[in-house]
Amino acid sequence: MNQSNRLAKRILSTMKALIKEQSELFHFIISTPKNASYFVYFILESLEGLCFYSTLESDNKEVRLIDIKGTRDCYEDFLTAFNLLKKTIPIEVL
C-alpha cells in the first residue's frame, strides 16, 4: 500500500471516530439573565471534566446563550449538578 493510500485510510478512520464521538455527546443550549451568568459560568467551570461550554451570540443583550456539551458517560453527574443550579438561577433550556 502506498503512502497516499495509508494517509487516506488514516483520515477516514479519524473522521469515523469523530462522527461517532459527536453522536455520543449530550447537548444543551441554555439562556440565562446576563446578571446571573457569572454564577453559571463559575459552576460550569467547577464541573471540570463533566462538560465544556461556549457563549453564543444573542440579539438580546440582557441574556447569555450558553452552548453546553459533554460525553454521555458524564450525563447523569452533569444533570444532577445542573438541576440544582436551575433551582438557584433562572435558566431556560432552549
C-alpha positions in Angstrom: 0.0 0.0 0.0 1.5 3.3 -1.0 1.8 6.3 1.4 -1.2 8.2 0.0 -3.5 5.2 0.5 -2.3 4.9 4.1 -2.9 8.6 4.7 -6.4 8.3 3.1 -7.2 5.4 5.4 -6.0 7.2 8.5 -8.1 10.3 7.6 -11.1 8.1 7.0 -10.6 6.4 10.3 -10.2 9.7 12.1 -13.4 11.1 10.5 -15.4 8.0 11.5 -14.2 8.3 15.1 -15.1 12.0 15.2 -18.6 11.3 13.9 -19.1 8.5 16.4 -17.8 10.8 19.2 -20.3 13.6 18.1 -23.2 11.2 18.3 -22.2 10.2 21.9 -22.4 13.8 23.2 -25.2 15.4 25.2 -26.0 18.9 24.1 -27.9 21.8 25.6 -28.3 25.5 24.7 -29.4 27.5 27.7 -30.5 31.1 28.2 -29.8 32.9 31.5 -30.0 36.5 32.6 -26.8 38.4 32.0 -26.5 39.4 35.6 -26.7 35.8 36.7 -24.4 34.4 34.0 -21.2 34.8 36.0 -22.5 32.3 38.6 -23.5 29.8 35.8 -20.0 30.1 34.3 -18.5 29.6 37.7 -20.5 26.4 38.3 -19.7 25.1 34.8 -16.0 25.7 35.4 -16.3 23.8 38.7 -17.7 20.8 36.9 -14.4 20.3 35.3 -14.4 17.2 33.1 -18.2 16.8 33.0 -18.9 19.3 30.2 -17.5 22.0 28.0 -19.3 25.2 27.0 -19.1 28.3 25.0 -21.1 31.6 24.8 -23.2 32.1 21.7 -24.2 35.4 20.1 -27.5 36.8 21.1 -29.6 39.6 19.8 -30.9 40.2 23.4 -28.1 41.9 25.4 -29.9 41.1 28.7 -29.3 37.3 28.4 -26.5 35.0 27.7 -26.9 32.0 25.5 -24.6 29.2 26.6 -23.9 26.1 24.5 -23.1 23.1 26.7 -21.8 19.7 25.6 -20.4 16.7 27.3 -19.9 12.9 26.9 -22.8 10.6 27.6 -20.9 8.8 30.3 -20.9 12.1 32.3 -24.5 13.0 31.6 -26.1 11.8 34.9 -23.5 13.6 37.1 -23.8 16.8 35.0 -27.6 16.6 35.1 -27.6 16.3 38.9 -25.5 19.5 39.3 -27.4 21.3 36.5 -30.8 20.6 38.1 -29.5 22.0 41.4 -28.3 25.1 39.5 -31.7 25.6 37.9 -33.3 25.8 41.3 -31.0 28.7 42.1 -30.6 30.7 38.9 -33.3 31.4 36.2 -32.3 29.1 33.3 -34.2 28.3 30.3 -33.2 25.2 28.2 -33.8 26.1 24.6 
